[in-house]
Amino acid sequence: LGRAVAPSMAEAGAGNIVLVSTDHMVDRPGRTTGGGAWMDLYDAAKWGLRGLVESWALALGPSGVRVNSLCMGATDTPMLRSFMAGRITPEFEAQIMSPEHVAGVLVDLLREGPAGRTGEQVPVLCRP
């Protein structure tokens, strides 16, 4: 999709491409990037997205197109609830973000406008 819209955005001289990634791509105190040995294929795919964001940001930046990635932790969705059925601990529950929180971070990123961040892995790590 990004490749399909990038030429039109570049021609218009502005735009935002925001990919959805994972909090596994963000360093934070007490935890390095990655989700652990059992998340190898998932993390490999997300590292590919990280490379894509960085490459596209360099290529499209001169045309006014910003490219970033939202690196989200667990978000309260029916998919998450179904996947984690019966395994949600109180500690995990406290870390689950609302979809509204994630949307707010996205809106703030877009509001930065043409001078805003590009080529970044934007962390969305916990609910307010």
Rosetta blueprint (number, residue, H / E / L):
1 L L
2 G H
3 R H
4 A H
5 V H
6 A H
7 P H
8 S H
9 M H
10 A H
11 E H
12 A H
13 G L
14 A L
15 G E
16 N E
17 I E
18 V E
19 L E
20 V E
21 S E
22 T E
23 D H
24 H H
25 M H
26 V L
27 D L
28 R E
29 P L
30 G L
31 R E
32 T L
33 T L
34 G L
35 G L
36 G L
37 A H
38 W H
39 M H
40 D H
41 L H
42 Y H
43 D H
44 A H
45 A H
46 K H
47 W H
48 G H
49 L H
50 R H
51 G H
52 L H
53 V H
54 E H
55 S H
56 W H
57 A H
58 L H
59 A H
60 L H
61 G H
62 P H
63 S H
64 G L
65 V E
66 R E
67 V E
68 N E
69 S E
70 L E
71 C E
72 M E
73 G L
74 A L
75 T E
76 D L
77 T L
78 P H
79 M H
80 L H
81 R H
82 S H
83 F H
84 M L
85 A L
86 G L
87 R L
88 I L
89 T L
90 P H
91 E H
92 F H
93 E H
94 A H
95 Q H
96 I L
97 M E
98 S L
99 P H
100 E H
101 H H
102 V H
103 A H
104 G H
105 V H
106 L H
107 V H
108 D H
109 L H
110 L H
111 R H
112 E L
113 G L
114 P L
115 A L
116 G L
117 R L
118 T L
119 G L
120 E L
121 Q E
122 V E
123 P E
124 V E
125 L L
126 C L
127 R L
128 P L
